[in-house]
Amino acid sequence: MKETGASPARPEYRIELDLRELSQLFNTMDPAPFPEKDLDSDAEEFIVSWAREFPLAAPVALRVHLHEFPAGVEPQQLIAQGVHHYFAYRARLTRLELRRLFKEGRQTLVIGVGFLLGCLMASHVLPRTAPGTFVELARESLTIAGWVAMWRPMQLYLYDWWPVRQRWRLHEKLSRMPVEVRKAGATSKAHPAEGGG
C-alpha cells in the first residue's frame, strides 16, 4: 500500500493490488458476464480491509499491477467497470440492510414502549404493601421487565445502525474510486492479492 498526497488537507490514499492474471480479481464461479461478475472474495477482502484503514472521508484510488494482459481485451476499462459495478451493488445491498434495521428499530420501539407502559401501569395498580412482600416483589419485577423490553430498540438505535452506515459509505466510496491498471514487471513475483509496500 502506498500513500500519496493530493493536497495537505485531503490526501489521496492508494491501494495496490498485484495480480498474475485477470481471473484472480473476479469470482470464476459467477456465470455473469464481465463486468457484472462478483469480485473474488480474497480480492474484495483485501481492498475493503485496506480502505478501512484510511479516513472514511478521504479519497482512495486502486492501482492494479497485472502480470498477464488478456489477449484482445483492454483490462483498464474492464477492471474499472467491474470494481465500480461490484461495490455499487454492495452499497445498494448495505443501504437496504440499513433501511431494514431502522424499520426493525421502529417496530421494536413501539412494542417496547407499549410493553413498558403496560408494566408500569400494572405496577401502579397493585396495592402498596410493606417491602419484601409478594406484591412488592411483583411490582418491582414488572418495572424491571418493562425496561428490559426496551433493550432491543436501544441496542438498534445506539449501536447497531452506525457500523452498517459506515459500511454503506465505504462501499459508496469504493464504487467511485479511480482505478488504474499497470503492466507488472515480468520478473516480479506474483501473488493473488498483494498490496504494494
N, C-alpha and C positions, 0 to 999 in steps of 0.2 A: 504494500500500500504506500502510495506517495501522496504528499500534501503540497498543493501549490496555492499561492495567494493571489486571488483575482483582485482583491483590494484589502487594505488593512482592516476595514470594518466587516467585510463579508468574504472570508476566504473560501476558495473552492477546494473541496476535498475530492480526491480521485481514488477510485477502487480499480486495482489492476488484476486482471484475470488471465491466466496463462493456460491456453488450450492447445491440445495436439491437433484436433480436428473439430469441425463444426458440430458434429453429432454429440460431442460431450456437453454442449450447452443446453440441448433440448432433450426432452423425455422421448426416447425412441419407441416406447410403448404407446404413445399417444398417436392415434390414427389421423389426427387433424393435419391439414397441410400447413406448410410454412406460410405466414409467420404466426398462425394460430396455435401452434404446438405449445404445450406447457414447458416451462424450463425444467431442466434436470434438478432433482431435489438437492443434490450437493452444490450445484452452481447457485441455486436460489438461496440456500442457507449461507453460502459464502458471501454473496452480495448483501443480503439483509443484515447479517451479523456485523459486517464492516460498516454498513450505513448507520447502524445503531450506535456505533462508537462516535459518530460525529454529531454536532449540534443539529437538532431537528430542523431548525430554520435555515441552516447553512446549505448552499447548493452543493451538489455532488455530481461527479461525472464517472463514467465507466470506460475504461480502456481495456480492450480485449487483444491479447497477443496470440495470434493464430499461427500455428506452425505449418499447417497444410491447408492451402486455399482450395476450395472445391472447384472443379473444372466447370467452366461455363456459368458460374454463379458469382454475383457481386456480394460478398459477405457483409460489407458495410451496411447496406440498406436492409438486408435480410436479418442481421443480428439486431440492429436498432429497432426495426419494426417488431421483431419477436419479443425483445425485452420490454418495450413500451406496451405492447398488447397484453403481455402476461401480467405486468404489475398494475395496469389499468383494470384488468379483470379482477385481480386480487383486491384492489381498492374498492371496487363495487361490492364484492362479497363482504368485505370488512365493514363497509358502511351499512349494508343490510343487517349485519350482526349487531352493529351499534343501535340501529333503529329497533331491532327486536329486543335488545337489552333494555332500552328506555320504555318500550311497551310493557315488558315484564315488570319493570320497576313501578310503572303506574298501576298495574294490576295488583301487585303485591302491596303497594302503599294503601290502596283502597281497602283491600282485605285486612291489612294490619291495623289501620286506623279504626275500621269498623269493629274488629275483634277487641282492640284496646278499649274503645268506648264502652262496648258491651261488658267487658270485665270490670271496668271502673264503676259503671252503673250498678252492676250486680254486687260489687263490694260495698257500695254505699247503702244498698237496700238491706244488707244483713244488719241485724241489731248489734249495737255496741255492747261488748262484754269485756270482762277482765282479760288482761294479757295472758296468753298461754292456753286459752280455751280453744275448743274446736272451731267455733265461729270466727274467732280472731285469726286462727291459722288459715281458715278458708278465705278470709278477706285478704290476707297477705299473699296467699297463693294466686288469687285472681289478679291482683295487681302485678305480680311478677310475670304471670302467664301473658297478660296483656302487653307488657313491654317486651317480652321475649318475641312475641309475634311481629314486632317492628324490626327485628334483627335483619331479616332478608331485604326489605326495601332500603334500610340504612346501608347495608353492605353494597347493594347495587349502586346507590346514588353517591356513596362516599368513596368506594374503592374500585368497583368492577368496571365502570364505564371508561375511565380515563386511559387505561392501558390499551383498550380497543380503539379509542380515538387516536392515540399516538400511532398505533399500527396502521390505521387508515391514512393518517397524514404521511407516514413514511412511504406507504405504497403509492400514494398520490405523487410524492416527490420522485420516487424511482421511475414512475411511468412517464415522467417528463425529462429525466436527466439526459444530458448529452452522452452519446455512445460513439466511441472511436474504435476502429478495428485496424490493427497494425500487423504486418507480416513479421513473425518472430524469427530470430536468428536460427539458422538450420543447425547450429552446433549447440544450441541451448537445450537443456534437459526439460522435457515437457511433463506437466502434471495435470490431472483433470481439472483441478480448481485451485489455483495458487495465486496469491496476490504478490505484487511487486514489493520488495522491501524497500 
